[in-house]
Amino acid sequence: MSAIASISVYDGAATPVLHTLLAESVARERNTVIAKWRENVTGVPTESQVSLTIKLEKLKSGVYRVERRLVVPVMESISGQNAAGYTAAPRTAYENTDIHIGLYHPRSDVTGRRLARQMGINLDGNISTSVAAATTGPIPELMDMLLAPT
């Protein structure tokens, strides 16, 4: 896989918004690679930014465990000020987290892993037509080719 780079992704809002996730870090520990990305929206606290973490781990059994974790924080809505005229800064009210985990046998191949990933995507999106699987980008490379960014 190529070097870690920014990722652009649209959300599922009625009017879709493009989110750009900036490369934050890549860490290697024994049999695990963890890569992190985070949005950088001006005026929003760092802890309240959309974040993405991908993880590639080879378990003791030889099975590969891959994980994609997307965290979308939701900010509190501020409703006015107190008697002294002070308005508190908004904080994160809660987070919505979407996790996709794949467990792949060492004898599996790229085609089989891609087929399983695409079937899952089609089930998630209630897609009943033929859709070509994405073959490039950080998530297809992680899930299909068992490659993490450098």
Steps between C-alpha positions, in 0.01 A plus 500: 500500500608856442582750770218615725305786336183701554165331437189672360160351584140622465255451785143371466323831568205616286746745345826303511801674653857415402724422798878504456684283749864599542770241562593505868728205575615146424620279785651152489495265798610137461245346261277810479487815288266782606436804276295804607331786318304798637294781356628852571205739496577851622311593816426140602699347788746227401313240707180584311640435152406200285775237529594180322725222629602191306680207651674199345594224744633149449365282782695212658283258299627657176158653427505864394269735692425828322293780649361828369363726776327827409400732786259788434461726806179698548530844657264639766273777383539822698174658612577854609693648785476517877390805705855640489506484119741206483455236231695179550693355208334194346639156589461156354161364607566144376667303222360276229748223419493268200734200512575249225709199601626231267662171599688341213671162492860502377394274210238751381571701187437859387200402286325318784562779751378762249187295429418476874564874554283602204216271606508664844494847344206399278311362801568817702371718215207272404648484149342229287673581169848420374757748633869489418716469811746780574853366459713796613511720805588435863201282592497270191877460533465415871209259461587342163879507480578501875713815454519793743641845417860593565 
